[in-house]
Amino acid sequence: MADRTFLSWPFLEPQHRDLYDRVDAWAGASLAALDGADESGAGAAGIVRRLVAAMGQAGLLATAVGGRDGALHGPLDARSLCICREVLARHAGLADFSFAMQGLGSGPISLFGTDEQKARWLPGVAQGNVISAFALSEAEAGSDVSALAMRAKPDGAQWRLDGAKTWISNAGIAKLYVVFARTGEDPGAKGLSAFIVEADTPGFSVSKVIDLIAPHPIGALAFDGVKVSRADMLGAPGDGFRIAMATLDVFRPTVGAAALGFARRALDEAVRHARTRKLFGQPLSDLQLTRAKLADMALAIDAAALLIYRAAWTKDVTGARISRESSMAKLFATEEAQKAIDSAVQIFGGLGVTRGHIAERLYREIRALRIYEGASEVQKMIIATRVLADAQT
Ligand SMILES: Cc1cc2nc3c(=O)[nH]c(=O)nc-3n(C[C@H](O)[C@H](O)[C@H](O)COP(=O)(O)OP(=O)(O)OC[C@H]3O[C@@H](n4cnc5c(N)ncnc54)[C@H](O)[C@@H]3O)c2cc1C
């Protein structure tokens, strides 16, 4: 049984506790069948399709686009996003992924869309009928977003997009892609804009499928004269970098929350094993070196949770940009989850490195979280930049 004491911390409100119980009950009833499922890229794509449909039907995806009290969408609530991701990740990595990408892929529309853009896309995302994707990264522009090369040029009443993207989660199964391209108002990051692109637009294709160590649908995209209407731009020309970064601000703590869910699962499984496995005539959990590992894991989990819900609370309550808090939460939670899961693998011994074992799965699943939505080094740069800027004021 995962620790629930954090639910009474002052960062959270009764609605968050209710959400936790609702998502946990749904996940407990719906996700056990994923154990031992086909993990290949194609298998994962099928699972994500089914999960998005099931979560849409269960009403869980409305949270990914800010819906509550029966509304299909509304203002994003960072704490609700974190609660959902932490619970789902604890049950099954692909469930967390499915939920997270519905939020991230449509996040620029939730945060910056016009009423028409929101009404057109967000209900479908909430119902699980429209799978969404966030297309920022390119082969030569991962950590360095300002190096983005994909172009968008005015073409009569439309925009014409040419170029390539890579590492795009949900490539091939998404219907809705939010795509960032260079429109050239200024050099570097200030010359980017964001567009809504539908998968069946002529000139758009998935050029490559990528096979990950913990598979989820992901690949490269090609844009060959893709035309979108002027109404499909998000914000104004030149707003793209600001839209991407503000979206990541909201979703970075949720990456930390997913890492927290993985770490909680690792601790639960390690405790269960350590209490029952006999070594040298006593339970493994009676050995002091095991206890030290369990203590370190529990400490890291609580500290990560504090940073995550601090960041999310700050966003929800003050409405301010939370780059510093968001980066701290993602950095600490993902790095510490990696260590906690490694300890769990160690506690399980040979079982922990056996393919398909929960500890082995978590060990593969956590790794990418230290790289995507800004690698740990990028988070350190953001934190240090804020610390230095604050020291000048
Ligand atoms: C599983 C997965 C899913 C993804 N999903 C998406 C998606 O849906 N949409 C999307 O747009 N992108 C996505 N990405 C791309 C992801 O955001 C990039 O992989 C990430 O930004 C890093 O870019 P890169 O891989 O090109 O590595 P690079 O930019 O080449 O960086 C390599 C390494 O350099 C180090 N580094 C970075 N900055 C610094 C620094 N300042 N100082 C020192 N070292 C540094 C880091 O360790 C980094 O890992 C995904 C990636 C993965 C792995």
The ligand as a Gaussian input file, in Angstrom:
#p B3LYP/6-31G(d) Opt

LIG

0 1
 C       11.436000       8.924000     -24.483000
 C       11.497000      10.277000     -25.087000
 C       10.325000      10.944000     -25.422000
 C       10.368000      12.208000     -26.003000
 N        9.200000      12.815000     -26.397000
 C        9.261000      14.021000     -27.012000
 C        8.064000      14.638000     -27.513000
 O        6.957000      14.116000     -27.372000
 N        8.171000      15.831000     -28.154000
 C        9.373000      16.454000     -28.343000
 O        9.394000      17.534000     -28.923000
 N       10.528000      15.890000     -27.892000
 C       10.495000      14.687000     -27.246000
 N       11.654000      14.088000     -26.803000
 C       12.923000      14.742000     -27.071000
 C       13.607000      15.238000     -25.823000
 O       12.991000      16.378000     -25.318000
 C       15.095000      15.419000     -26.179000
 O       15.630000      14.102000     -26.302000
 C       15.836000      16.197000     -25.142000
 O       15.464000      17.546000     -25.204000
 C       17.346000      16.076000     -25.348000
 O       17.667000      16.357000     -26.678000
 P       18.646000      15.393000     -27.493000
 O       18.146000      13.996000     -27.357000
 O       18.815000      15.943000     -28.841000
 O       20.012000      15.450000     -26.695000
 P       21.080000      16.649000     -26.781000
 O       20.411000      17.950000     -26.877000
 O       22.089000      16.252000     -27.814000
 O       21.728000      16.534000     -25.351000
 C       22.547000      15.391000     -24.999000
 C       22.907000      15.501000     -23.543000
 O       23.666000      16.674000     -23.330000
 C       23.554000      17.027000     -21.970000
 N       23.319000      18.473000     -21.862000
 C       22.259000      19.179000     -22.295000
 N       22.410000      20.474000     -22.000000
 C       23.597000      20.585000     -21.331000
 C       24.318000      21.663000     -20.747000
 N       23.825000      22.910000     -20.767000
 N       25.530000      21.391000     -20.180000
 C       26.029000      20.130000     -20.164000
 N       25.378000      19.083000     -20.672000
 C       24.191000      19.309000     -21.267000
 C       22.381000      16.223000     -21.372000
 O       22.885000      15.176000     -20.546000
 C       21.718000      15.660000     -22.596000
 O       21.081000      14.421000     -22.316000
 C       11.624000      12.823000     -26.221000
 C       12.794000      12.157000     -25.866000
 C       12.748000      10.912000     -25.315000
 C       14.041000      10.213000     -24.969000

